[in-house]
Amino acid sequence: MDRRKELIRNSFIFTLGNLGSKLIAFIMLPLYTYTLSTSEFGTVDLLITTVNLFLPIVSLSIGDAIFRFSMDHSENASRVLSNGVAILSVLSLGTVLL
């Protein structure tokens, strides 16, 4: 029963993180449509969709890995976070250089 509670708790945390970003995008939509013309909004939408498509590939889903392994009690959470931030920093630097 304890594993089920942990699974439900972890699923809830992932759901909150995922819904948070979707809620921000939903709130920003009226601002985009008010400010941008139809063709500009189409360009922005295409750009955002392309970035969201390639972001997990480029970032290696390190953010999800940090969430997953920091909740594991057998792992050192601060070490997981510092390793994740180091990997993301190297990937970000490589992306900027490209």
C-alpha atoms as an extended CHARMM CRD file, in Angstrom:
* protein
*
        98  EXT
         1         1  MET       CA              0.0000000000        0.0000000000        0.0000000000  PROA      1               0.0000000000
         2         2  ASP       CA              2.9010000000        2.3460000000        0.7020000000  PROA      2               0.0000000000
         3         3  ARG       CA              4.1810000000        2.0860000000       -2.8940000000  PROA      3               0.0000000000
         4         4  ARG       CA              0.7410000000        3.0270000000       -4.1980000000  PROA      4               0.0000000000
         5         5  LYS       CA              0.6670000000        6.1430000000       -2.0460000000  PROA      5               0.0000000000
         6         6  GLU       CA              4.1290000000        7.0860000000       -3.2790000000  PROA      6               0.0000000000
         7         7  LEU       CA              3.0820000000        6.4940000000       -6.8980000000  PROA      7               0.0000000000
         8         8  ILE       CA             -0.0150000000        8.6620000000       -6.4520000000  PROA      8               0.0000000000
         9         9  ARG       CA              2.0240000000       11.4070000000       -4.7540000000  PROA      9               0.0000000000
        10        10  ASN       CA              4.6960000000       11.3670000000       -7.4840000000  PROA      10              0.0000000000
        11        11  SER       CA              2.0530000000       11.3550000000      -10.2270000000  PROA      11              0.0000000000
        12        12  PHE       CA              0.3710000000       14.3330000000       -8.5990000000  PROA      12              0.0000000000
        13        13  ILE       CA              3.6620000000       16.2650000000       -8.5190000000  PROA      13              0.0000000000
        14        14  PHE       CA              4.3200000000       15.5480000000      -12.2140000000  PROA      14              0.0000000000
        15        15  THR       CA              0.7410000000       16.5440000000      -13.0600000000  PROA      15              0.0000000000
        16        16  LEU       CA              1.0870000000       19.8800000000      -11.2560000000  PROA      16              0.0000000000
        17        17  GLY       CA              4.3290000000       20.6400000000      -13.0690000000  PROA      17              0.0000000000
        18        18  ASN       CA              2.8360000000       19.7830000000      -16.4300000000  PROA      18              0.0000000000
        19        19  LEU       CA             -0.4210000000       21.6600000000      -15.8690000000  PROA      19              0.0000000000
        20        20  GLY       CA              1.4360000000       24.7410000000      -14.6340000000  PROA      20              0.0000000000
        21        21  SER       CA              3.1610000000       25.3020000000      -17.9540000000  PROA      21              0.0000000000
        22        22  LYS       CA             -0.0530000000       24.6370000000      -19.8830000000  PROA      22              0.0000000000
        23        23  LEU       CA             -1.9400000000       27.1300000000      -17.6920000000  PROA      23              0.0000000000
        24        24  ILE       CA              0.6430000000       29.8410000000      -18.3490000000  PROA      24              0.0000000000
        25        25  ALA       CA              0.3400000000       29.2540000000      -22.1070000000  PROA      25              0.0000000000
        26        26  PHE       CA             -3.4630000000       29.4320000000      -21.8350000000  PROA      26              0.0000000000
        27        27  ILE       CA             -3.3240000000       32.7090000000      -19.9080000000  PROA      27              0.0000000000
        28        28  MET       CA             -0.8550000000       34.2320000000      -22.3900000000  PROA      28              0.0000000000
        29        29  LEU       CA             -2.9710000000       33.3780000000      -25.4570000000  PROA      29              0.0000000000
        30        30  PRO       CA             -5.2890000000       36.4440000000      -25.2160000000  PROA      30              0.0000000000
        31        31  LEU       CA             -2.2500000000       38.7060000000      -24.8620000000  PROA      31              0.0000000000
        32        32  TYR       CA             -0.6960000000       37.1760000000      -27.9800000000  PROA      32              0.0000000000
        33        33  THR       CA             -3.8600000000       37.4900000000      -30.0540000000  PROA      33              0.0000000000
        34        34  TYR       CA             -4.4340000000       41.0800000000      -28.9230000000  PROA      34              0.0000000000
        35        35  THR       CA             -0.8720000000       42.2060000000      -29.6470000000  PROA      35              0.0000000000
        36        36  LEU       CA              0.0340000000       40.2570000000      -32.8050000000  PROA      36              0.0000000000
        37        37  SER       CA             -1.5100000000       40.2400000000      -36.2560000000  PROA      37              0.0000000000
        38        38  THR       CA             -2.8020000000       36.9770000000      -37.7130000000  PROA      38              0.0000000000
        39        39  SER       CA              0.3420000000       36.2500000000      -39.7220000000  PROA      39              0.0000000000
        40        40  GLU       CA              2.6300000000       37.2320000000      -36.8300000000  PROA      40              0.0000000000
        41        41  PHE       CA              0.6840000000       34.9630000000      -34.4920000000  PROA      41              0.0000000000
        42        42  GLY       CA              1.0170000000       32.1050000000      -36.9880000000  PROA      42              0.0000000000
        43        43  THR       CA              4.7760000000       32.6260000000      -37.1050000000  PROA      43              0.0000000000
        44        44  VAL       CA              5.0380000000       32.7460000000      -33.3070000000  PROA      44              0.0000000000
        45        45  ASP       CA              2.8530000000       29.6400000000      -32.9730000000  PROA      45              0.0000000000
        46        46  LEU       CA              5.0260000000       27.7430000000      -35.4610000000  PROA      46              0.0000000000
        47        47  LEU       CA              8.1750000000       28.8100000000      -33.6170000000  PROA      47              0.0000000000
        48        48  ILE       CA              6.7930000000       27.8040000000      -30.2030000000  PROA      48              0.0000000000
        49        49  THR       CA              5.5920000000       24.4490000000      -31.5310000000  PROA      49              0.0000000000
        50        50  THR       CA              8.9800000000       23.7370000000      -33.1100000000  PROA      50              0.0000000000
        51        51  VAL       CA             10.8400000000       24.6420000000      -29.9280000000  PROA      51              0.0000000000
        52        52  ASN       CA              8.4930000000       22.4630000000      -27.8360000000  PROA      52              0.0000000000
        53        53  LEU       CA              9.0680000000       19.5860000000      -30.2470000000  PROA      53              0.0000000000
        54        54  PHE       CA             12.8580000000       19.7190000000      -30.0680000000  PROA      54              0.0000000000
        55        55  LEU       CA             13.3040000000       20.8080000000      -26.4330000000  PROA      55              0.0000000000
        56        56  PRO       CA             13.1080000000       17.2980000000      -24.8930000000  PROA      56              0.0000000000
        57        57  ILE       CA             15.6140000000       16.0440000000      -27.4630000000  PROA      57              0.0000000000
        58        58  VAL       CA             18.0820000000       18.8840000000      -26.9800000000  PROA      58              0.0000000000
        59        59  SER       CA             17.7730000000       18.9910000000      -23.1730000000  PROA      59              0.0000000000
        60        60  LEU       CA             17.7910000000       15.1730000000      -22.8950000000  PROA      60              0.0000000000
        61        61  SER       CA             14.7570000000       15.5960000000      -20.5720000000  PROA      61              0.0000000000
        62        62  ILE       CA             17.1360000000       16.3890000000      -17.7370000000  PROA      62              0.0000000000
        63        63  GLY       CA             14.4020000000       18.3350000000      -15.9050000000  PROA      63              0.0000000000
        64        64  ASP       CA             12.2160000000       15.2310000000      -15.7310000000  PROA      64              0.0000000000
        65        65  ALA       CA             15.1900000000       13.1660000000      -14.6150000000  PROA      65              0.0000000000
        66        66  ILE       CA             15.9180000000       15.6320000000      -11.8070000000  PROA      66              0.0000000000
        67        67  PHE       CA             12.2980000000       15.3720000000      -10.6250000000  PROA      67              0.0000000000
        68        68  ARG       CA             12.3110000000       11.5960000000      -10.8170000000  PROA      68              0.0000000000
        69        69  PHE       CA             15.6250000000       10.9240000000       -9.0640000000  PROA      69              0.0000000000
        70        70  SER       CA             15.3010000000       13.6710000000       -6.4460000000  PROA      70              0.0000000000
        71        71  MET       CA             12.1340000000       11.9620000000       -5.1730000000  PROA      71              0.0000000000
        72        72  ASP       CA             13.9580000000        8.6340000000       -4.8710000000  PROA      72              0.0000000000
        73        73  HSD       CA             15.0130000000        8.1710000000       -1.2410000000  PROA      73              0.0000000000
        74        74  SER       CA             18.1060000000        6.1490000000       -2.1620000000  PROA      74              0.0000000000
        75        75  GLU       CA             19.5850000000        9.0910000000       -4.1120000000  PROA      75              0.0000000000
        76        76  ASN       CA             21.1930000000       12.2310000000       -2.6970000000  PROA      76              0.0000000000
        77        77  ALA       CA             18.8260000000       15.0040000000       -3.8200000000  PROA      77              0.0000000000
        78        78  SER       CA             21.4240000000       17.7840000000       -3.7330000000  PROA      78              0.0000000000
        79        79  ARG       CA             23.8360000000       15.7040000000       -5.8230000000  PROA      79              0.0000000000
        80        80  VAL       CA             21.0920000000       14.9230000000       -8.3520000000  PROA      80              0.0000000000
        81        81  LEU       CA             20.2380000000       18.6310000000       -8.6040000000  PROA      81              0.0000000000
        82        82  SER       CA             23.8460000000       19.7580000000       -8.9750000000  PROA      82              0.0000000000
        83        83  ASN       CA             24.5440000000       17.1280000000      -11.6550000000  PROA      83              0.0000000000
        84        84  GLY       CA             21.3670000000       18.1030000000      -13.5180000000  PROA      84              0.0000000000
        85        85  VAL       CA             22.2240000000       21.7950000000      -13.4150000000  PROA      85              0.0000000000
        86        86  ALA       CA             25.7660000000       21.0590000000      -14.6130000000  PROA      86              0.0000000000
        87        87  ILE       CA             24.4880000000       19.0030000000      -17.5520000000  PROA      87              0.0000000000
        88        88  LEU       CA             21.9090000000       21.6520000000      -18.4610000000  PROA      88              0.0000000000
        89        89  SER       CA             24.5910000000       24.3540000000      -18.2890000000  PROA      89              0.0000000000
        90        90  VAL       CA             26.8450000000       22.4600000000      -20.6850000000  PROA      90              0.0000000000
        91        91  LEU       CA             23.9210000000       21.7830000000      -23.0510000000  PROA      91              0.0000000000
        92        92  SER       CA             22.8460000000       25.4420000000      -22.8920000000  PROA      92              0.0000000000
        93        93  LEU       CA             26.3500000000       26.6330000000      -23.6530000000  PROA      93              0.0000000000
        94        94  GLY       CA             26.5550000000       24.2510000000      -26.5980000000  PROA      94              0.0000000000
        95        95  THR       CA             23.1930000000       25.4650000000      -27.8860000000  PROA      95              0.0000000000
        96        96  VAL       CA             24.2370000000       29.1140000000      -27.6010000000  PROA      96              0.0000000000
        97        97  LEU       CA             27.4730000000       28.3910000000      -29.4630000000  PROA      97              0.0000000000
        98        98  LEU       CA             25.5310000000       26.7150000000      -32.2710000000  PROA      98              0.0000000000
